[in-house]
Amino acid sequence: MKVLVSDPVADAGIELLREAGHEVETGYDLAGDALLDAVADANALIVRSGTEVDRALFEAAPDLVIVGRAGVGVDNIDIDAATDHGVIVANAPQGNIRAAAEHTVAMAFAVARSIPQAHTRLKDGEWAKGDYLGRELNNKTLGIVGLGRVGQEVAKRLDSFGMDLIVFDPYVSEERAEQFGAELVEDLDDCLARADFATIHTPLLPETEGMIGAAELDALGDGYLINVARGGLVDEDALAEAVGDGSVRGAALDVFAEEPLPADSPLLDVDEVIVTPHLGASTEAAQENVAIDAARQVLAAFNEEPVMSALNAPSMDESAFPRVEPYIDVAETAGRIAAQLLGERISSVEVTYEGDIAEEEVDLVTASALKGVFSQLEYEVNAVNAPQLAEDRGIDVTESKTRQTEDFQSLVTVTVEDGDTSMSVDGTLFAGDDPRIVRIDDYRVDARPYGHMLVARNRDEPGVIGLIGTVLGDAGVNIAGMFNARETIGGEAITVYNLDGAVPEETLERLLSDDRIIEVTAITLDGT
């Protein structure tokens, strides 16, 4: 596989990919058409914040499997476009958490004690001891906006300095906040109004852009604002004005809406605003960690294993993957067979799990079932874009689980409907790793799903199986295996054949010309 690294990352990540046998090409100054040319034959792209990964890039890279972000923020990556093209987007959220948290704490102390300002004046020859009266963090209230990974680490560290912690985060529970010694508040303005120090730890989303504006700064009042999260969360003009006129005591920012920070930014004119050039993740350990983490995500995608930090693809706990992995192919195969047997426009898909598999995380399995269903309809479909394809086409997808199962330790059923007609295919594993199709609609079967298959519905009369064998033989199609099932003697029966080759269309027509043959469907499972 070819990996393009378009932003500087630590050598440890690059070496990990090369040791795994992959070709790694670096192009740190690529942009425009040069970038599109370089990524045209790449299977993976590793970036930081410098590369704009837009729809045009995905259209130019048909072989791309994954974009790995060596860091947390993915503002520069069009995730919707990636999903449309079936490309995984994964970040490295763990590698720089500690570094970002420590920088946040450092900024809190720096702004509270005017450390950069005093340093600069002393360097300039001034002993300005009487000009700076700092504030202690002890017994002050810290308002944490966003109790994610970094917010949690900040809470741990500043709690130890004797701060009272309050949290605004609409996605966490009171119990979760209490685990970090914090009180959960339901209103952002309430959080800011009570805080002596407010620190932001949210992603940059349409609903969070500009979330700290003039009104919120007014609520903060005589406090300090710290942002080591993402630029664009704070209205910088409003912040410069609020700190400049003294309504907000001070601010410390490491990230900005436009980077590098323009020379005419009003933030630079306010002495009580401390700025650093996006240094939150700039430690040796953090840079190595995120490079290694991004490389590991790429390797997982290449090996068709769960990408643990995928942002647009189903994932699961690494320890659970071995228990679920065999059922990924079972579900995809059941979906392929069900869709081909239905042969109509699909309006809904249901995936049902019975037995032990119902106890597991199955999002990846369900996505694989959808991949199988849509593989006959879409040229480029995978577990990444299959759920999006269903949504785009208005296809209802449901998932159900039951711990009870009659005959198998685990069973996966894929049911497809076209509004009036439905088709169900059940799959399981024999002896741990031997996939079998064990039911088609109400017929119990025992079929090994691979290559080419033929499914025939016919009247249960003598000579029908012989007829089918003869017609296939005349067409030069060898039968590798077969299984016959019926509902009642003399009623309808179904026969599943494993074949050594594809069935010509004229052979299907010859079979259907016999009145005893009700329906016959050629199934292919080799991707063609």
VEXDREN-2710 file (C-alpha; in Angstrom, 1 decimal):
% VEXDREN-2710
k/r/px/py/pz
1/MET/0.0/0.0/0.0
2/LYS/1.1/3.6/-0.6
3/VAL/0.8/6.2/2.2
4/LEU/1.2/9.9/1.5
5/VAL/2.2/12.1/4.4
6/SER/1.4/15.7/3.5
7/ASP/2.2/17.5/6.8
8/PRO/5.2/17.0/9.0
9/VAL/4.8/14.2/11.6
10/ALA/7.3/12.4/13.9
11/ASP/9.5/9.8/12.3
12/ALA/8.2/7.1/14.6
13/GLY/4.9/7.0/12.8
14/ILE/6.5/6.8/9.3
15/GLU/8.9/4.1/10.4
16/LEU/6.0/2.0/11.8
17/LEU/4.3/2.1/8.4
18/ARG/7.6/1.2/6.6
19/GLU/8.3/-1.6/8.9
20/ALA/4.9/-3.1/8.0
21/GLY/6.0/-3.2/4.4
22/HIS/4.2/-0.1/3.1
23/GLU/5.5/2.6/0.8
24/VAL/5.6/6.0/2.5
25/GLU/5.9/9.2/0.5
26/THR/6.3/12.6/2.1
27/GLY/5.2/15.9/0.5
28/TYR/5.1/18.6/3.0
29/ASP/4.8/21.5/0.6
30/LEU/2.2/20.0/-1.7
31/ALA/-0.9/22.1/-2.6
32/GLY/-3.4/22.4/-5.4
33/ASP/-2.9/20.3/-8.4
34/ALA/0.4/19.0/-7.1
35/LEU/-1.4/17.5/-4.0
36/LEU/-4.1/16.0/-6.2
37/ASP/-1.5/14.4/-8.4
38/ALA/0.4/13.0/-5.4
39/VAL/-2.7/11.5/-3.8
40/ALA/-4.1/10.0/-7.0
41/ASP/-2.6/6.5/-6.4
42/ALA/-2.4/6.7/-2.6
43/ASN/-4.2/4.2/-0.3
44/ALA/-3.8/6.4/2.8
45/LEU/-3.2/10.0/3.6
46/ILE/-1.8/11.3/6.8
47/VAL/-2.2/15.0/7.6
48/ARG/-2.1/17.5/10.4
49/SER/-4.0/20.8/10.2
50/GLY/-2.0/22.2/7.2
51/THR/-3.6/20.1/4.4
52/GLU/-7.1/20.9/3.2
53/VAL/-8.7/17.5/2.5
54/ASP/-11.8/18.5/0.5
55/ARG/-14.2/16.8/-1.9
56/ALA/-11.9/17.5/-4.9
57/LEU/-9.1/15.5/-3.1
58/PHE/-11.4/12.5/-2.6
59/GLU/-12.5/12.6/-6.2
60/ALA/-8.9/12.6/-7.3
61/ALA/-8.0/9.6/-5.1
62/PRO/-10.1/6.6/-6.1
63/ASP/-7.9/4.2/-4.2
64/LEU/-7.9/6.0/-0.9
65/VAL/-8.9/3.9/2.1
66/ILE/-8.3/6.2/5.1
67/VAL/-7.3/9.7/6.0
68/GLY/-5.4/9.7/9.3
69/ARG/-5.2/13.0/11.3
70/ALA/-2.1/13.1/13.5
71/GLY/-4.0/15.1/16.2
72/VAL/-7.5/15.7/17.3
73/GLY/-9.2/18.5/15.2
74/VAL/-10.5/17.6/11.8
75/ASP/-11.8/21.0/10.7
76/ASN/-9.6/20.7/7.6
77/ILE/-11.2/17.4/6.5
78/ASP/-14.5/17.2/4.7
79/ILE/-15.9/14.2/6.5
80/ASP/-19.2/14.1/4.5
81/ALA/-17.2/13.9/1.3
82/ALA/-15.0/11.2/2.8
83/THR/-18.1/9.2/3.7
84/ASP/-19.6/9.6/0.3
85/HIS/-16.4/8.1/-1.2
86/GLY/-16.2/5.3/1.4
87/VAL/-13.0/6.7/3.0
88/ILE/-12.4/6.3/6.7
89/VAL/-11.5/9.5/8.6
90/ALA/-9.6/8.8/11.9
91/ASN/-7.9/11.1/14.3
92/ALA/-5.4/10.5/17.1
93/PRO/-7.4/11.8/20.1
94/GLN/-5.3/10.2/22.9
95/GLY/-1.8/11.2/21.9
96/ASN/-1.8/14.9/22.8
97/ILE/-4.4/15.0/25.5
98/ARG/-1.9/15.3/28.3
99/ALA/0.1/18.0/26.5
100/ALA/-3.1/20.0/25.8
101/ALA/-4.2/19.7/29.4
102/GLU/-0.8/20.8/30.7
103/HIS/-0.7/23.8/28.4
104/THR/-4.2/24.8/29.6
105/VAL/-2.9/24.7/33.2
106/ALA/0.2/26.6/32.2
107/MET/-1.9/29.3/30.5
108/ALA/-4.2/29.5/33.6
109/PHE/-1.1/30.3/35.8
110/ALA/0.4/32.6/33.2
111/VAL/-2.7/34.8/32.9
112/ALA/-3.4/34.8/36.7
113/ARG/0.2/35.9/37.5
114/SER/1.0/38.0/34.4
115/ILE/4.1/35.9/33.9
116/PRO/4.7/36.7/30.2
117/GLN/4.2/40.5/30.7
118/ALA/6.5/40.6/33.8
119/HIS/9.1/38.5/31.9
120/THR/9.1/40.9/28.9
121/ARG/9.5/44.0/31.1
122/LEU/12.3/42.5/33.1
123/LYS/14.1/41.5/29.9
124/ASP/13.7/45.1/28.8
125/GLY/15.4/46.3/32.0
126/GLU/12.4/47.1/34.2
127/TRP/11.9/45.8/37.7
128/ALA/8.1/46.1/37.7
129/LYS/7.5/44.3/40.9
130/GLY/4.8/46.7/42.1
131/ASP/2.8/46.6/38.8
132/TYR/1.6/43.0/39.0
133/LEU/-0.7/41.7/41.7
134/GLY/-1.7/38.2/40.7
135/ARG/-4.5/35.9/41.8
136/GLU/-4.2/32.5/43.3
137/LEU/-6.1/29.6/41.9
138/ASN/-6.7/28.1/45.3
139/ASN/-10.4/28.5/46.4
140/LYS/-11.3/29.9/43.0
141/THR/-14.1/28.5/40.8
142/LEU/-13.1/26.9/37.5
143/GLY/-15.8/26.7/34.8
144/ILE/-15.0/23.9/32.3
145/VAL/-16.9/24.2/29.1
146/GLY/-16.8/20.6/27.6
147/LEU/-15.9/17.7/29.8
148/GLY/-14.2/15.6/27.1
149/ARG/-10.8/13.9/27.3
150/VAL/-8.8/17.2/27.7
151/GLY/-11.4/18.8/29.9
152/GLN/-11.3/15.7/32.2
153/GLU/-7.5/15.9/32.5
154/VAL/-7.7/19.7/33.2
155/ALA/-10.3/18.9/35.9
156/LYS/-8.0/16.4/37.6
157/ARG/-5.0/18.8/37.7
158/LEU/-6.7/22.0/38.8
159/ASP/-8.9/20.2/41.3
160/SER/-5.6/19.3/43.1
161/PHE/-4.8/23.0/43.3
162/GLY/-7.9/23.6/45.5
163/MET/-10.2/24.9/42.8
164/ASP/-14.0/24.4/42.9
165/LEU/-15.1/22.8/39.6
166/ILE/-18.3/23.5/37.6
167/VAL/-19.0/22.0/34.2
168/PHE/-21.2/22.9/31.3
169/ASP/-21.6/20.0/28.9
170/PRO/-25.0/19.0/27.5
171/TYR/-23.7/15.5/26.7
172/VAL/-22.5/14.3/30.1
173/SER/-24.5/13.3/33.2
174/GLU/-24.4/14.6/36.7
175/GLU/-22.8/11.3/37.8
176/ARG/-20.0/11.7/35.2
177/ALA/-19.2/15.2/36.3
178/GLU/-19.2/14.1/40.0
179/GLN/-16.6/11.5/39.2
180/PHE/-14.2/14.4/38.6
181/GLY/-15.3/16.4/41.6
182/ALA/-17.3/18.8/39.5
183/GLU/-20.9/20.2/39.6
184/LEU/-22.8/20.0/36.4
185/VAL/-24.7/23.2/35.4
186/GLU/-27.3/23.3/32.7
187/ASP/-26.7/26.7/31.3
188/LEU/-23.5/28.2/29.7
189/ASP/-24.1/31.7/31.0
190/ASP/-24.6/30.3/34.5
191/CYS/-21.3/28.4/34.2
192/LEU/-19.5/31.6/33.1
193/ALA/-21.1/33.8/35.6
194/ARG/-20.0/31.6/38.5
195/ALA/-16.5/31.1/37.2
196/ASP/-13.3/32.9/38.2
197/PHE/-11.5/31.1/35.4
198/ALA/-13.3/29.6/32.3
199/THR/-11.6/27.1/30.0
200/ILE/-13.0/25.8/26.8
201/HIS/-12.7/22.2/25.6
202/THR/-15.2/21.7/22.8
203/PRO/-14.8/20.8/19.1
204/LEU/-15.4/23.4/16.5
205/LEU/-18.9/22.6/15.0
206/PRO/-21.5/24.8/13.4
207/GLU/-23.3/24.9/16.8
208/THR/-20.2/25.8/18.7
209/GLU/-18.7/28.4/16.4
210/GLY/-18.6/31.7/18.1
211/MET/-20.1/30.2/21.2
212/ILE/-18.3/32.7/23.4
213/GLY/-19.4/36.1/22.2
214/ALA/-20.1/39.5/23.8
215/ALA/-23.0/38.3/25.9
216/GLU/-21.1/35.3/27.2
217/LEU/-18.1/37.5/28.0
218/ASP/-20.4/39.9/29.9
219/ALA/-21.5/36.9/31.9
220/LEU/-17.9/35.9/32.7
221/GLY/-17.3/39.5/34.0
222/ASP/-14.2/39.9/36.2
223/GLY/-12.8/36.5/35.3
224/TYR/-10.3/34.9/33.0
225/LEU/-10.9/33.1/29.7
226/ILE/-8.6/30.3/28.5
227/ASN/-8.9/28.6/25.1
228/VAL/-6.5/25.8/24.1
229/ALA/-9.2/23.9/22.1
230/ARG/-10.1/25.3/18.7
231/GLY/-10.0/28.6/17.0
232/GLY/-13.4/30.0/16.1
233/LEU/-15.0/29.2/19.4
234/VAL/-14.4/32.7/20.7
235/ASP/-15.4/36.0/19.1
236/GLU/-11.9/37.5/19.1
237/ASP/-13.0/41.1/18.4
238/ALA/-15.4/40.9/21.3
239/LEU/-12.8/39.4/23.6
240/ALA/-10.2/42.0/22.8
241/GLU/-12.8/44.8/23.5
242/ALA/-13.9/43.1/26.8
243/VAL/-10.4/42.6/28.1
244/GLY/-9.3/46.0/26.8
245/ASP/-12.0/47.9/28.7
246/GLY/-11.5/45.8/31.9
247/SER/-14.9/44.1/31.9
248/VAL/-13.0/40.8/31.6
249/ARG/-9.8/40.6/33.7
250/GLY/-7.7/38.6/31.2
251/ALA/-7.5/35.9/28.6
252/ALA/-5.0/33.3/27.4
253/LEU/-5.4/31.9/23.8
254/ASP/-3.4/29.2/22.0
255/VAL/-5.8/28.8/19.0
256/PHE/-7.4/31.4/16.7
257/ALA/-10.0/31.6/13.9
258/GLU/-7.2/32.4/11.4
259/GLU/-3.8/30.9/11.8
260/PRO/-1.2/32.2/11.8
261/LEU/-2.7/35.1/13.8
262/PRO/-2.8/38.2/11.6
263/ALA/-0.5/41.0/12.5
264/ASP/-3.5/43.4/12.7
265/SER/-5.5/41.2/15.2
266/PRO/-6.9/43.3/18.0
267/LEU/-5.8/40.6/20.5
268/LEU/-2.2/41.7/20.0
269/ASP/-3.0/45.2/21.2
270/VAL/-4.3/44.2/24.6
271/ASP/-1.6/43.6/27.2
272/GLU/-3.8/41.4/29.4
273/VAL/-4.4/38.9/26.5
274/ILE/-1.7/36.2/26.4
275/VAL/-1.2/34.4/23.1
276/THR/0.8/31.4/22.0
277/PRO/1.1/30.0/18.5
278/HIS/-1.0/26.8/18.8
279/LEU/1.5/25.0/21.1
280/GLY/-1.1/22.8/22.9
281/ALA/0.2/19.6/21.3
282/SER/3.7/20.8/20.8
283/THR/5.7/18.5/23.0
284/GLU/8.1/15.8/21.9
285/ALA/6.0/13.1/23.5
286/ALA/2.7/14.3/22.1
287/GLN/4.1/14.6/18.5
288/GLU/5.5/11.1/18.6
289/ASN/2.3/9.7/20.2
290/VAL/-0.1/11.2/17.6
291/ALA/2.2/10.1/14.7
292/ILE/2.2/6.5/16.0
293/ASP/-1.5/6.6/16.7
294/ALA/-2.3/7.8/13.2
295/ALA/0.0/5.2/11.7
296/ARG/-1.8/2.5/13.7
297/GLN/-5.2/3.6/12.4
298/VAL/-3.9/3.3/8.9
299/LEU/-2.5/-0.2/9.5
300/ALA/-5.8/-1.3/11.0
301/ALA/-7.7/0.0/8.0
302/PHE/-5.3/-1.8/5.6
303/ASN/-5.7/-5.0/7.6
304/GLU/-9.6/-4.6/7.6
305/GLU/-9.6/-4.4/11.4
306/PRO/-11.6/-1.9/13.5
307/VAL/-10.2/1.7/13.2
308/MET/-10.6/2.6/16.9
309/SER/-10.8/6.4/16.4
310/ALA/-12.7/6.4/13.2
311/LEU/-15.0/9.5/13.0
312/ASN/-17.3/8.2/10.2
313/ALA/-17.1/4.4/10.4
314/PRO/-18.4/1.9/12.9
315/SER/-15.8/0.9/15.5
316/MET/-15.6/-1.2/18.6
317/ASP/-13.4/-2.0/21.5
318/GLU/-10.2/-3.8/20.4
319/SER/-10.7/-6.6/22.9
320/ALA/-14.2/-7.4/21.4
321/PHE/-13.1/-7.5/17.8
322/PRO/-12.0/-11.2/17.8
323/ARG/-15.4/-12.3/19.0
324/VAL/-17.2/-10.3/16.3
325/GLU/-14.8/-10.5/13.4
326/PRO/-16.1/-13.8/11.9
327/TYR/-19.7/-12.5/11.8
328/ILE/-18.6/-9.5/9.6
329/ASP/-18.3/-11.7/6.6
330/VAL/-21.4/-13.8/7.6
331/ALA/-23.5/-10.6/7.7
332/GLU/-22.1/-9.2/4.4
333/THR/-22.7/-12.6/2.7
334/ALA/-26.3/-12.8/4.0
335/GLY/-26.9/-9.3/2.8
336/ARG/-25.6/-10.1/-0.7
337/ILE/-27.7/-13.2/-1.0
338/ALA/-30.9/-11.6/0.4
339/ALA/-30.6/-8.6/-2.0
340/GLN/-30.0/-10.8/-5.0
341/LEU/-32.9/-13.1/-4.2
342/LEU/-35.3/-10.2/-3.7
343/GLY/-34.3/-8.7/-7.0
344/GLU/-36.4/-5.6/-6.5
345/ARG/-36.1/-2.0/-5.2
346/ILE/-35.2/-2.3/-1.6
347/SER/-37.2/-0.1/0.9
348/SER/-35.9/-1.5/4.2
349/VAL/-33.3/-3.6/5.7
350/GLU/-33.4/-5.3/9.1
351/VAL/-30.5/-7.1/10.8
352/THR/-31.3/-9.4/13.7
353/TYR/-28.9/-10.9/16.1
354/GLU/-29.6/-13.9/18.2
355/GLY/-27.6/-15.7/20.8
356/ASP/-24.1/-14.8/21.9
357/ILE/-23.6/-12.3/19.1
358/ALA/-26.4/-10.2/20.6
359/GLU/-24.2/-9.5/23.6
360/GLU/-21.6/-7.7/21.5
361/GLU/-21.1/-4.3/19.8
362/VAL/-22.5/-5.0/16.3
363/ASP/-22.4/-1.6/14.5
364/LEU/-19.6/-2.8/12.3
365/VAL/-21.5/-6.1/11.6
366/THR/-24.6/-4.2/10.7
367/ALA/-22.7/-1.8/8.4
368/SER/-21.2/-4.9/6.7
369/ALA/-24.6/-6.4/6.2
370/LEU/-25.6/-3.1/4.5
371/LYS/-22.5/-3.3/2.4
372/GLY/-23.6/-6.7/1.2
373/VAL/-27.1/-5.5/0.4
374/PHE/-25.9/-2.5/-1.6
375/SER/-23.0/-4.3/-3.3
376/GLN/-25.3/-5.3/-6.2
377/LEU/-26.4/-1.7/-6.6
378/GLU/-23.3/0.4/-6.0
379/TYR/-19.9/0.0/-7.5
380/GLU/-18.0/1.6/-4.6
381/VAL/-19.6/0.6/-1.4
382/ASN/-18.1/-0.4/1.9
383/ALA/-18.8/-0.4/5.6
384/VAL/-18.0/3.4/5.8
385/ASN/-20.5/4.7/3.2
386/ALA/-23.2/1.9/3.3
387/PRO/-25.1/3.5/6.2
388/GLN/-25.0/6.8/4.4
389/LEU/-26.2/5.2/1.2
390/ALA/-29.2/3.8/3.0
391/GLU/-30.0/7.3/4.4
392/ASP/-29.6/9.0/1.1
393/ARG/-31.9/6.6/-0.6
394/GLY/-34.5/6.7/2.1
395/ILE/-34.0/3.0/3.1
396/ASP/-35.1/2.2/6.6
397/VAL/-32.5/0.3/8.6
398/THR/-33.4/-1.4/11.8
399/GLU/-31.3/-3.6/14.2
400/SER/-32.7/-5.9/16.8
401/LYS/-31.2/-8.3/19.3
402/THR/-32.3/-11.2/21.4
403/ARG/-30.3/-13.4/23.7
404/GLN/-32.6/-16.4/22.8
405/THR/-31.9/-18.7/19.9
406/GLU/-33.3/-22.1/19.2
407/ASP/-30.6/-24.0/17.4
408/PHE/-27.4/-22.0/17.1
409/GLN/-25.0/-20.4/19.5
410/SER/-25.2/-17.2/17.4
411/LEU/-27.3/-16.3/14.4
412/VAL/-27.4/-13.2/12.1
413/THR/-30.4/-12.6/9.9
414/VAL/-30.6/-10.1/7.2
415/THR/-34.1/-9.2/5.9
416/VAL/-34.7/-7.0/2.9
417/GLU/-38.1/-5.6/1.8
418/ASP/-39.4/-3.8/-1.3
419/GLY/-42.6/-2.7/0.3
420/ASP/-44.7/-5.8/-0.6
421/THR/-42.2/-8.6/-0.6
422/SER/-39.5/-9.6/1.9
423/MET/-36.6/-12.0/1.8
424/SER/-34.6/-13.3/4.8
425/VAL/-31.3/-15.0/4.9
426/ASP/-29.8/-16.5/8.1
427/GLY/-26.1/-17.0/8.6
428/THR/-24.0/-18.5/11.4
429/LEU/-20.7/-20.2/12.1
430/PHE/-20.0/-23.9/12.4
431/ALA/-17.1/-25.0/14.5
432/GLY/-16.2/-21.4/15.3
433/ASP/-15.0/-20.3/11.8
434/ASP/-17.0/-22.2/9.2
435/PRO/-19.6/-19.8/7.7
436/ARG/-23.0/-21.3/6.7
437/ILE/-26.3/-20.1/5.4
438/VAL/-28.8/-22.0/7.4
439/ARG/-32.1/-20.5/6.4
440/ILE/-33.6/-18.8/3.4
441/ASP/-37.0/-17.4/4.3
442/ASP/-38.8/-20.4/6.0
443/TYR/-36.6/-23.0/4.5
444/ARG/-33.9/-24.7/6.5
445/VAL/-30.8/-25.1/4.4
446/ASP/-27.1/-25.9/5.0
447/ALA/-25.1/-24.0/2.3
448/ARG/-21.4/-22.9/2.3
449/PRO/-21.5/-19.4/0.9
450/TYR/-18.7/-18.8/-1.6
451/GLY/-18.2/-18.1/-5.3
452/HIS/-21.2/-18.9/-7.5
453/MET/-24.5/-20.3/-6.2
454/LEU/-27.9/-21.1/-7.7
455/VAL/-31.1/-21.0/-5.6
456/ALA/-34.1/-22.7/-7.2
457/ARG/-37.7/-22.7/-5.9
458/ASN/-39.6/-25.6/-7.4
459/ARG/-42.5/-28.0/-6.9
460/ASP/-41.5/-31.0/-4.8
461/GLU/-41.9/-33.6/-7.6
462/PRO/-39.6/-36.4/-8.7
463/GLY/-37.1/-35.5/-11.4
464/VAL/-36.8/-31.8/-10.7
465/ILE/-33.3/-32.0/-9.2
466/GLY/-32.2/-34.3/-12.0
467/LEU/-33.5/-31.8/-14.5
468/ILE/-31.6/-28.9/-12.9
469/GLY/-28.4/-31.1/-12.8
470/THR/-28.8/-32.0/-16.5
471/VAL/-29.4/-28.4/-17.6
472/LEU/-26.4/-27.2/-15.7
473/GLY/-24.3/-30.0/-17.1
474/ASP/-25.3/-29.2/-20.6
475/ALA/-24.1/-25.6/-20.0
476/GLY/-20.7/-26.9/-18.7
477/VAL/-21.4/-25.7/-15.1
478/ASN/-20.2/-28.2/-12.5
479/ILE/-22.1/-28.7/-9.2
480/ALA/-19.7/-28.6/-6.3
481/GLY/-22.4/-29.1/-3.6
482/MET/-26.2/-28.9/-3.0
483/PHE/-28.8/-28.8/-0.3
484/ASN/-32.5/-29.4/-0.8
485/ALA/-35.3/-28.4/1.7
486/ARG/-39.1/-28.5/1.5
487/GLU/-42.1/-27.3/3.6
488/THR/-44.4/-30.3/2.9
489/ILE/-44.3/-33.4/0.7
490/GLY/-45.5/-32.4/-2.7
491/GLY/-45.5/-28.7/-1.9
492/GLU/-42.7/-26.2/-2.6
493/ALA/-39.1/-26.9/-2.2
494/ILE/-35.9/-24.9/-2.4
495/THR/-32.5/-26.1/-3.6
496/VAL/-29.2/-24.3/-3.1
497/TYR/-26.3/-25.3/-5.3
498/ASN/-22.6/-24.4/-5.0
499/LEU/-21.2/-24.1/-8.5
500/ASP/-17.8/-24.0/-10.0
501/GLY/-18.7/-21.2/-12.5
502/ALA/-21.3/-18.6/-13.4
503/VAL/-24.7/-19.7/-14.9
504/PRO/-25.3/-18.3/-18.4
505/GLU/-28.6/-16.3/-18.8
506/GLU/-29.9/-18.8/-21.4
507/THR/-29.4/-21.6/-18.9
508/LEU/-31.6/-19.8/-16.4
509/GLU/-34.2/-19.2/-19.1
510/ARG/-34.2/-22.9/-20.0
511/LEU/-34.7/-23.9/-16.4
512/LEU/-37.6/-21.5/-16.0
513/SER/-39.3/-22.9/-19.2
514/ASP/-40.1/-26.0/-17.1
515/ASP/-43.4/-25.6/-15.3
516/ARG/-42.0/-27.3/-12.2
517/ILE/-39.5/-24.5/-11.7
518/ILE/-41.1/-21.6/-9.9
519/GLU/-38.1/-19.3/-9.5
520/VAL/-34.4/-19.6/-10.1
521/THR/-31.7/-17.0/-9.1
522/ALA/-28.0/-17.0/-9.9
523/ILE/-26.0/-15.7/-6.9
524/THR/-22.4/-14.4/-7.1
525/LEU/-20.3/-13.8/-4.0
526/ASP/-17.0/-13.1/-5.7
527/GLY/-17.6/-9.3/-6.0
528/THR/-18.3/-9.4/-9.8
END
